[in-house]
């Protein structure tokens, strides 16, 4: 364990993943392939990634009082994650994601939020001490915006570094006051524009920095990542691997980024480690099962 502390406010799903020879067109049925069931949800994936990278992780979220919920909690506990602040919701089912993966690793995903959609600011308040004592807070947008924004305010007010992965991009631009509380914003190219309402990529990044975001890190898939801050743009190339399944690659990136930022690594070196984690994850199937360990990341960096 590195001793770094990471708090995660986010989603917990069970992923049902179907691998097929190609992705179907609308209205089409594609036969063949195989399926697996694994732990998922952007929040839970990022929590597992951070834990395997060495962080002490606390999770804030909700599952249903059902079989999928119990299995999700068991998976997180097996990773050493503190689940005290995960509510077992008697009124909502656990979240589920249906994922189809093509031969090149591309995917299409449908998510039933269920209990994830019931996460509240009160759930965040129950974990105030854990968030305040963490080195980094990670949040995403698979739980309601009011809970996410409240978590960011709580972390910011207590001096905890804030990392937001704005995925999926919210329907409305993120409020400027919230943007000013974010130390690391990690969108892809499309999300960078949507969260500001900008018309193009460069304008979106410029607007984010002007609103006070410390670092904007744009994930670029097989091209790696671009890091923007007050000093300009720096590109960090990806590691080349044979892609099997891209599900969870962005979550591996964010979870490991949070872990090493919590250890005090600078943005560029942190992104290099996050790129290595993402590369390792796409060479494996599933989301949580594909998250690499600290030793695996180290070996890739050395190689």
N, C-alpha and C positions, 0 to 999 in steps of 0.2 A: 504493500500500500504506500502511496506517495504522501499521504497525510492531507492532501488537498480535499476540500469539502465542497460538494456540488449539490444544490437543491434544484429539483425539477418540478415544475408545475405543468401538467400536460395530460395527454390522452393515453389510454390503455385499451388495446384491442386484441382480439384473436384474429389472426390472418388465415384465410383459406386460400391457398395459392395453387392455381392451375397452370401447368406448363404445357404449351401447345406448339404445333409446328409453325403456326402463324397466328397473329391476332385477328379476331373476326371483324368484319365490316358491320355497320349497324344493321340489325335484323338478320344477321347470319349466324348459324351454328357451326362451330368447328369441332370435329371429332378427333380423338386421339390424345396422347399425352398422359401426364400423371399429376397427382395433386398431393400437397402436404398441408398440415395445419401447424401453425407456430405462433409464438407470441409476437405481437405487433403494437401499433399505435406509435406515433412519432415521439411522444413523451417517453413511453416505456423503452422504445428502441434507443433513444439518446441516453436514458438512464443506464441501460445495460452497457452501452458503449463506454460511458464515463467510468462505470464500475470496473469493467475489464481492463481499462487503461490505468486503473489504480486509485481512482477517487473514492472517497467515502460519500455515498449518495443517499439523499433523502427525497422521497417522492410525495407529491401532493396531487390528488386526483380522485376519481371515482370508478368503481366497477359495480355491476349488478350483484345482487345476492343470489347468484346462480352458479352453475358448474363452470362456465367460462371465467367468471369472476374469481372463483376459488383457485382455478388453475393459474390464472394470471398472477394472483398474489403469491402463489407458491413459486412460480418461476422467478419473480422479482426477489423474493426472500432467498432463493437459492443462489442468487448473484451477490448476496450480502447487502442488498438495498433496504434501507429503513422504510417500512411500509405503514408506520403508525398513523400517517396523515392521509391514507387512502380510505375513503368512505365506502362501505358496502351499502349501496343504495337499494332499499327494498321496493322502490317505485319504478325503477328503470332497469332494463336489461343491460348486460355488458356490451361494449362496443365490438363490432365485427367489421372486417374489411374483406371484400372479395377481390382477388387480384388475379389477373391473367398475365402471363409472361411469355413472350415470343422467343424464338431461337437466338436472337442477338442480345437478349437481356432486357429489351424494352418492355414496358408494361402498361396496362390500363387498370384503374383501381376504382371501386365503389365502396364508400364507407358509410356504415350505419352508426351514427354517433352515440345514440342511446345514453348511457350514464355519463359519458364524456360531456354531453351537452347540458348536463345539470350541475357541473362544477361552478361554484359560486365564490364571490369575494369572502364570504364567511368561512369557506374551506381554507382559503389562503390565510385569513386571520388566525385560524387555529394553529397554523404552522409558522407564525410570525417569528418566534424565537429561532426556529431551524433555518428560516430564510436569512434572518439577520446574522446568524453565526456562520453561514456558508461563505466561501470565497467567491463563488459564482452562482448566479441563478440562471437556469435555462428555461425558456418558455417557447411554445409554438402556438399555432392558431387552430388546433383541433379541439380546443375547449373554448367556451364563450369569451368574447373580447373583454367583457367587464372584469372577469376573473384574471385574465392575462394582464390587463393594464393595472389592476390593483396590485398584483404580485410585483410588477415592475416598480410601482411607487414604493411598496414596502421595502424592496431590496435597495432601491436608490436611497431612500431616507436613512437606511442603516449602513450604508457604505459597502454594500455587496455589489460586485461587478455584475452587470446585466448582459446576457447574451440572448437575443431574440432571433429565432428562425421563423420568419413570417410566412409559414406554409401550413395550409393553403392560404393564399393572400386574402385578407379580409375584404368584404364587399365595399367598405368605405376606407379612404386613406387613414393611416394611423395618425392620431392627433399630434400636432407639433410638440406639445408639452411632453408627451410620452416619448417621442423620438429623442428629445433632449436628455432623457434619462438612460438611454441605451448606449452601452460601451462597445458592444459588438453586434452588428446587425448582419445576418447571414441569409440573404435571399438568393434566388437564381435571377437570371436576366429579366424574365417576365414579371416576377414578384417585385423587383426593384422599381419598376414603373407603376405597378398597380397600387403599391402602398403609399405613393405620393400623388398619384393622379397625373404624373408627367407623361409627355407624349413620346419620349424616346429615352434610351438607356442612359446616355450621358447626363441628360437633364434630370433624370430620376436620382442618380448618384449625387449630383451636385446639390440637389434639394435636400437630400438626406444629411449630407455633411453640414449644410447651412443651418439645418434645424438642430444641430448639436450632437449627432451620432459620432461616437469616437472613431470607430473603424467600420467601414462597410466592406464586407467580404462577399463577393459575388461568386457563387459556385458555377462552374462552366462545364461540368460533366467530364468528358474525356480530355478536355483542354486544361483541366486543373481549376485554378481559382485566381481571381484578381482582388488585390487588397488596396482599398482606397482609404486615405486619411488626409490630414492637413498638408502632408508633404507630397501628395500626388498618388499615382497608381504604380503598383508593383505586381507583376505576374508571377505566379508560382505554378510550375508545370505539374501535370498529373503523372502518376506512375503507370507504366504500360502493363496491362494484364489481359488475359482472355476473359471477357465478360460472360458470365453465366446468368446472372440475375441482378438487375440494378435496384431491386426493392431494398430500401434501407440504407443505400449508399450515402445519401445526404444526412441521415441520422447518425451513421458512423462518424462522418465528418464533424458534425456539431458536438456530439458527445465527447469525442477525443479532444476537440478544440477547447471545450470548456474545462476539461481535466487539466490540460497542460497550461492553459491561461491561469488557472487557479494555482498552479505551481510557480507562476511568475515568468513563464516563457513569453518572449516578445511576439508580436502578431505574425511576422513572417515565419519564424521557426515553428510557431504553433500551427500555422497553416500547412507547413511541410509535413508535420506529423499527422494532421487531419487528412491530408491528401493520401498518405500511405494507408491510413485506416480505411478510407473510402475504396481505394483500389483493392485491398484485401477482401472487403465485403462483397464486391461485385463478382469476385471469382467463386462465390459460394451461393447456395440457395437459401432463401428465407431472409427475414429481417433480423430478429434477435439472434437466431442461430449463426448468422454470418458476422456478428460483431467480433473484431479481433482482440487478442490479448495484448498486454504491454510488450511482452517478449516478441510477439509476431511483428508488431509495429517496429520495434527496435531492429529486428533482423532485416526487414525491408529497407529501412533507412541506411543500414550498414552496407547492404548489397548494392 
